[in-house]
Amino acid sequence: MTPSELETYLHDHIPLSRAMDVRVVSITDDNVVLGAPLGPNINHRDTVFGGSASAVAILAAWSLLHLRLTAAGLPSRVVIQRNSMEYLAPVAGAFTATARLDATADWNAFTRLLARRGIARISVMSELDYAGQRVGLLHGEFVAFGNDHL
């Protein structure tokens, strides 16, 4: 899937992503980078609303799993089970969220379990960046439900 195709998919299937003007900046095998402008995500202090920052971080993490599972031939319904978000600094402009598997995540064990049992959990992190500075960090645990659970 190309960045343009993923962006269209997000806007069509997760309408909040369109309202927030989320853009797919890049996709690699190991990470997904999404970006969003300040305008539709602004709060009363002229910075990014915390809920918007969290939503973009979750979307990046979800996108990474969606793309990797699709590429592995394991179409799944991916949902977030729990997350924690650290806000390290205010965001006063366009920002990005870069998602990658958590250092403790074992992709091979995750996909084996998903193929065998039809359900598996994995940890993903998303790092928020604004003006070259890390401004937030999301740790999320996601659950994938395989074909039998679609």
N, C-alpha and C positions, 0 to 999 in steps of 0.2 A: 504494500500500500504506500502510495506517495504522500508527502505532507499535505498536498492539496486534497487528496481523497480522504485522508483522515479528518481534515478540517471540515469538509462537507459532511462526513459521517457524524461528527460531533454536533454540528449545527442542526442537522436533520433529526438526530435521535436524542440529543440532550439540549433542548431549547435554551436553557440557561447559558450555555456556551456561546450561543449567538448573541443573546442579550448583553453578555459581558464582553463581546467582541474578541473572543479568544482566537488566537492564530497559532497554527502549527509552525514553529520556527525550524525544527529539524527532527529527523528520525534516524537512529542508528540501531544496530542490534542490541546495544546495551543501554540506550537512553532515549527519552523523548523530551523535547523542549517545547513548551507552550509559552506564548506571550500574551499579554493583555495590556491595554492602555489604561490610563487613569480615569478618563472621562466617565465611562459607564460603571466604574467601580469605586467612585469617589465617596468619601464620607463627609461629615459635617466639619472636619478639620482640614479639608483639602488634601487628604492622603487616601490611600487605598483602604477601603473597608475590610476589616479582618475576615469577614465571611467570604468576600471575593477572593482574597489571597488564599484562604484555605480551599475554596472551591477549585481554583486553578491548579493548586498543588495536587488535589485529589484527582482532577481530570487528567493531569499528566501521568500520575501513577496508574490510573485505570487504563489509559491509552497504551502505556507500555505493556501491561499485561494482555490487553486485547490484541495488540499486534503480535506479540511473541506467541501467544496461544494459537492464533490464526495461522501464523507461519509454521508452527509445529503440527498443524493438522488436528488441533484439539479445540474445535469451536466450543465456546463455553459462555455461560452467563457469569459475569464477574461483578461482584458487589463488595463494597467496603464493609468490614465488620466492626473495626474500631480504628481510631486514630488519635494522635496527639499532635498539636501544632505549637511550635515555638515562634514567637514574633520577636525578632532581635532588633529591629529598627523600623521607623516609619518609612513608608514608601510614597514618594511624592510625584511619581510619574510612571511611565510604562515599565513593566517588570516581566521577568520570566520565571518559569518553574521547570526545573530539570529533574526528571524522575529516573531512578535506577533501582535495581534490586538492592535490598538491604544487605550489608556485609554478611549477615548470618543466614541469608536465604540460600537454599539449595534448590536451584531450578530443576535439576534432573530428578531429585526425589519428589519434588512438587508435581512434575508432569507424570511420573510413574504412578503416584498415588491417584492423581486425577484420572488417568487412563484405567486404573484397576478398580477404584471405588466410585468414581464419578463425582468426587468432591475432594478439594484440597485447599489448604491455606498457605499464603506466602506473605512475607513482609516486603514492603516497598518504601523507599524514601523519596521525597521531593524537596529540592533545595530552591528557595526563592532568591532571586538576584535582582537588585536595583542599582543602577549606576556603578556596576562592577563590584558591588558589595553584597555579601550574603546577608539577607535580611529576614530569613525565615527558614524553618525546617519542619517538614511533616514526616512523621513515622506512621505508616498505615499498614494494617493487616487486612488483606483481601481474601475472599473466598471465591473459588471458581467451581461452578456446577457444570459438569459435563453434559453430553448429549441426552442421557437418561433423565436429566433434571431440567432440560430447557423448556 
